[in-house]
Amino acid sequence: MVAIIVLSAVFVLLVVAFLWFYFYSRTLAWGQSETRQAFLRVMVVIGPMFGVRYKEPRPEPPTIATPAKDEEPPVRGVVLPPERDP
């Protein structure tokens, strides 16, 4: 009977620790922490022994965007002639 209580307590502690880390790992503090970087370095070294490969995320392609003109939409059915440069 004592073993069941001890194992239940250990199980509850493991679940609570897992949930705490799960929610903490989604914060900005974890994303910029030294612990995360050290863990990632260790996994990059040890992971390939177990078939795990680290893929760096692809960089987002550079784009050039300009703000749109602040114009009213044309009235339906009206065709405007093209503007001429002087």
Backbone as a chain_set.jsonl record, in Angstrom:
{"seq": "MVAIIVLSAVFVLLVVAFLWFYFYSRTLAWGQSETRQAFLRVMVVIGPMFGVRYKEPRPEPPTIATPAKDEEPPVRGVVLPPERDP", "coords": {"N": [[0.812, -1.193, 0.0], [1.949, 1.249, 0.744], [3.82, 1.548, -1.251], [2.253, 2.079, -3.507], [1.207, 4.602, -2.884], [3.577, 6.116, -2.761], [4.554, 5.795, -5.402], [2.421, 6.966, -6.77], [2.612, 9.613, -5.868], [5.115, 10.303, -6.934], [4.519, 10.069, -9.655], [2.568, 12.1, -9.943], [4.178, 14.33, -9.325], [5.968, 14.203, -11.498], [4.204, 14.689, -13.656], [3.308, 17.277, -13.033], [5.769, 18.658, -13.145], [6.382, 18.262, -15.842], [4.231, 19.633, -17.11], [4.698, 22.24, -16.127], [7.225, 22.798, -17.302], [6.487, 22.57, -19.994], [4.73, 24.76, -20.419], [6.454, 26.82, -19.652], [8.451, 26.607, -21.572], [7.368, 27.799, -23.768], [7.645, 30.485, -23.49], [9.155, 33.778, -23.858], [11.361, 34.094, -22.248], [12.481, 31.517, -22.0], [13.146, 31.051, -24.659], [15.318, 32.746, -25.112], [17.236, 31.939, -23.345], [20.293, 30.892, -21.706], [20.358, 28.28, -20.874], [18.691, 26.905, -22.659], [20.164, 27.224, -25.037], [22.523, 25.845, -24.337], [21.48, 23.264, -23.948], [20.584, 22.742, -26.535], [23.039, 22.693, -27.91], [24.198, 20.416, -26.759], [22.38, 18.472, -27.637], [22.818, 18.632, -30.372], [25.288, 17.47, -30.553], [24.968, 14.906, -29.325], [22.603, 13.911, -30.403], [22.795, 12.879, -33.178], [23.802, 10.307, -32.736], [21.596, 8.877, -32.055], [20.011, 9.038, -34.247], [18.86, 11.508, -34.641], [18.549, 14.541, -36.31], [19.526, 17.902, -36.535], [17.873, 20.524, -38.042], [18.398, 23.62, -39.291], [16.226, 26.417, -39.254], [14.851, 27.617, -42.296], [15.841, 30.718, -43.722], [13.719, 33.568, -44.015], [12.67, 34.647, -47.195], [13.983, 37.668, -48.564], [11.998, 40.588, -48.95], [10.564, 43.39, -50.646], [8.516, 45.941, -49.761], [6.088, 48.445, -50.241], [4.096, 51.088, -48.899], [0.581, 51.143, -49.56], [-1.279, 53.279, -51.816], [-3.299, 55.972, -50.632], [-6.131, 55.998, -51.731], [-9.461, 56.553, -52.839], [-11.73, 53.931, -53.646], [-12.569, 53.374, -57.087], [-15.652, 54.388, -58.68], [-18.172, 52.05, -59.51], [-18.334, 50.924, -62.857], [-17.212, 53.17, -63.995], [-14.672, 54.221, -66.095], [-11.446, 55.255, -65.888], [-9.215, 57.392, -67.658], [-5.75, 56.719, -68.479], [-3.144, 58.267, -66.568], [-1.168, 61.041, -67.687], [2.22, 61.873, -67.953], [3.73, 65.056, -67.598]], "CA": [[0.0, 0.0, 0.0], [2.838, 2.401, 0.804], [4.461, 1.673, -2.565], [1.296, 2.712, -4.422], [1.151, 6.025, -2.525], [4.85, 6.733, -3.167], [4.584, 5.845, -6.868], [1.419, 7.959, -7.199], [3.18, 10.933, -5.604], [6.173, 10.521, -7.928], [3.847, 10.281, -10.934], [1.968, 13.437, -9.912], [5.277, 15.297, -9.434], [6.463, 14.19, -12.88], [3.215, 15.34, -14.52], [3.354, 18.705, -12.727], [7.031, 19.183, -13.683], [6.269, 18.288, -17.3], [3.336, 20.732, -17.487], [5.385, 23.502, -15.858], [8.23, 23.022, -18.338], [5.801, 22.752, -21.274], [4.27, 26.148, -20.523], [7.617, 27.709, -19.564], [9.229, 26.542, -22.809], [6.711, 28.628, -24.787], [7.824, 31.89, -23.147], [10.317, 34.446, -24.426], [12.49, 33.877, -21.343], [13.11, 30.25, -22.363], [13.687, 31.155, -26.012], [16.576, 33.488, -25.128], [18.034, 31.555, -22.18], [21.538, 30.142, -21.888], [20.059, 26.862, -20.658], [18.185, 26.365, -23.93], [21.273, 27.155, -25.984], [23.418, 24.753, -23.931], [20.775, 22.024, -24.226], [20.593, 22.55, -27.984], [24.394, 22.282, -28.295], [24.374, 19.017, -26.345], [21.571, 17.634, -28.525], [23.456, 18.612, -31.693], [26.412, 16.535, -30.459], [24.537, 13.559, -28.959], [21.456, 13.503, -31.207], [23.06, 12.015, -34.328], [24.024, 8.917, -32.305], [20.286, 8.245, -31.953], [19.279, 9.267, -35.48], [18.212, 12.82, -34.647], [19.322, 15.544, -37.047], [19.035, 19.271, -36.331], [17.757, 21.31, -39.267], [18.201, 25.038, -39.001], [15.093, 26.935, -40.015], [15.206, 28.376, -43.495], [15.58, 32.15, -43.558], [12.615, 34.091, -44.807], [13.215, 35.369, -48.339], [13.824, 39.118, -48.428], [10.985, 41.205, -49.8], [10.471, 44.845, -50.596], [7.114, 46.327, -49.773], [5.828, 49.874, -50.051], [2.703, 51.281, -48.473], [-0.389, 51.372, -50.639], [-1.761, 54.647, -51.94], [-4.557, 56.25, -49.934], [-7.09, 56.445, -52.736], [-10.813, 56.009, -52.75], [-11.979, 52.989, -54.745], [-13.352, 54.014, -58.159], [-17.076, 54.067, -58.757], [-18.387, 50.945, -60.452], [-18.773, 51.285, -64.192], [-16.49, 54.332, -64.487], [-13.324, 53.891, -66.548], [-10.62, 56.457, -65.885], [-8.1, 57.313, -68.611], [-4.451, 56.669, -67.804], [-2.534, 59.58, -66.303], [-0.042, 61.379, -68.571], [3.275, 62.652, -67.33], [4.021, 66.255, -68.406]], "C": [[0.862, 1.266, 0.0], [3.493, 2.638, -0.559], [3.541, 2.371, -3.559], [1.218, 4.211, -4.141], [2.418, 6.74, -2.984], [4.918, 6.856, -4.685], [3.569, 6.857, -7.408], [1.951, 9.376, -6.995], [4.272, 11.272, -6.616], [5.555, 10.807, -9.297], [3.238, 11.673, -11.006], [3.054, 14.501, -10.029], [5.836, 15.354, -10.853], [5.501, 14.904, -13.827], [3.237, 16.848, -14.298], [4.627, 19.335, -13.298], [6.971, 19.277, -15.204], [5.391, 19.446, -17.751], [3.986, 22.087, -17.252], [6.401, 23.798, -16.962], [7.578, 23.261, -19.69], [5.367, 24.205, -21.438], [5.432, 27.132, -20.44], [8.399, 27.723, -20.876], [8.599, 27.342, -23.936], [6.864, 30.112, -24.493], [9.079, 32.451, -23.802], [11.555, 34.227, -23.562], [13.215, 32.573, -21.682], [13.773, 30.357, -23.738], [15.027, 31.863, -26.072], [17.525, 33.051, -24.016], [19.298, 30.788, -22.576], [21.303, 28.65, -21.723], [19.572, 26.221, -21.949], [19.311, 26.221, -24.944], [22.234, 26.027, -25.632], [22.765, 23.407, -24.219], [20.787, 21.724, -25.725], [21.972, 22.104, -28.468], [24.655, 20.818, -27.937], [23.601, 18.099, -27.281], [22.163, 17.556, -29.925], [24.61, 17.619, -31.688], [25.921, 15.11, -30.235], [23.437, 13.034, -29.883], [21.764, 12.599, -32.382], [23.355, 10.559, -33.952], [22.715, 8.148, -32.239], [19.423, 8.518, -33.176], [18.568, 10.602, -35.56], [19.114, 13.8, -35.381], [18.695, 16.912, -36.817], [19.032, 19.989, -37.666], [17.515, 22.753, -38.864], [17.027, 25.54, -39.825], [15.571, 27.757, -41.209], [14.934, 29.851, -43.265], [14.428, 32.581, -44.472], [13.183, 34.873, -45.98], [12.987, 36.875, -48.189], [12.778, 39.643, -49.414], [11.046, 42.716, -49.636], [8.997, 45.196, -50.715], [7.008, 47.825, -49.533], [4.38, 50.031, -49.61], [1.8, 51.568, -49.67], [-0.807, 52.835, -50.651], [-3.083, 54.785, -51.191], [-5.546, 56.838, -50.933], [-8.443, 55.821, -52.468], [-10.997, 55.001, -53.887], [-12.836, 53.657, -55.817], [-14.807, 53.552, -58.124], [-17.257, 52.96, -59.789], [-18.89, 51.464, -61.788], [-18.055, 52.486, -64.778], [-15.081, 53.899, -64.86], [-12.539, 55.184, -66.622], [-9.502, 56.308, -66.915], [-6.77, 57.284, -67.854], [-3.885, 58.076, -67.641], [-1.35, 59.774, -67.241], [0.971, 62.166, -67.771], [3.594, 63.851, -68.19], [5.434, 66.269, -68.913]], "O": [[0.532, 2.242, -0.674], [3.696, 3.781, -0.97], [4.005, 3.173, -4.37], [1.169, 5.008, -5.078], [2.348, 7.84, -3.532], [5.299, 7.906, -5.204], [3.84, 7.531, -8.402], [1.763, 10.24, -7.85], [4.344, 12.402, -7.099], [6.02, 11.691, -10.016], [3.375, 12.356, -12.021], [2.878, 15.478, -10.757], [6.145, 16.435, -11.355], [5.937, 15.646, -14.707], [3.189, 17.617, -15.259], [4.574, 20.422, -13.872], [7.448, 20.249, -15.79], [5.757, 20.172, -18.675], [3.847, 22.991, -18.076], [6.439, 24.906, -17.497], [8.07, 24.081, -20.465], [5.611, 24.813, -22.48], [5.399, 28.175, -21.092], [8.953, 28.757, -21.249], [9.237, 27.546, -24.969], [6.263, 30.931, -25.188], [9.953, 31.703, -24.242], [12.672, 34.178, -24.077], [14.445, 32.532, -21.652], [14.852, 29.803, -23.948], [15.809, 31.614, -26.99], [18.523, 33.726, -23.765], [19.36, 30.137, -23.619], [21.976, 27.841, -22.363], [19.993, 25.118, -22.294], [19.401, 25.206, -25.634], [22.713, 25.324, -26.522], [23.44, 22.492, -24.691], [20.98, 20.578, -26.13], [22.072, 21.238, -29.337], [25.256, 20.076, -28.714], [24.113, 17.053, -27.679], [22.029, 16.534, -30.598], [24.886, 16.989, -32.709], [26.408, 14.188, -30.89], [23.355, 11.828, -30.117], [21.05, 11.616, -32.579], [23.171, 9.666, -34.78], [22.703, 6.922, -32.352], [18.221, 8.256, -33.149], [17.752, 10.812, -36.457], [20.31, 13.878, -35.101], [17.476, 17.063, -36.895], [20.057, 20.061, -38.345], [16.541, 23.064, -38.178], [16.854, 25.13, -40.972], [16.56, 28.486, -41.133], [13.912, 30.208, -42.679], [14.213, 32.021, -45.547], [14.089, 35.684, -45.791], [11.925, 37.304, -47.739], [12.695, 39.193, -50.556], [11.517, 43.237, -48.625], [8.323, 44.79, -51.662], [7.742, 48.395, -48.726], [3.537, 49.189, -49.922], [2.224, 52.164, -50.66], [-0.708, 53.537, -49.645], [-3.878, 53.848, -51.123], [-5.762, 58.05, -50.961], [-8.55, 54.713, -51.943], [-10.468, 55.205, -54.98], [-13.739, 54.427, -55.49], [-15.135, 52.482, -57.613], [-16.578, 52.938, -60.815], [-19.761, 52.332, -61.844], [-18.259, 52.803, -65.95], [-14.376, 53.288, -64.055], [-12.923, 56.107, -67.34], [-8.907, 55.238, -67.04], [-6.68, 57.768, -66.726], [-4.119, 58.957, -68.469], [-0.625, 58.831, -67.558], [0.601, 63.042, -66.988], [3.722, 63.705, -69.406], [5.832, 67.206, -69.604]]}, "num_chains": 1, "name": "protein.A"}
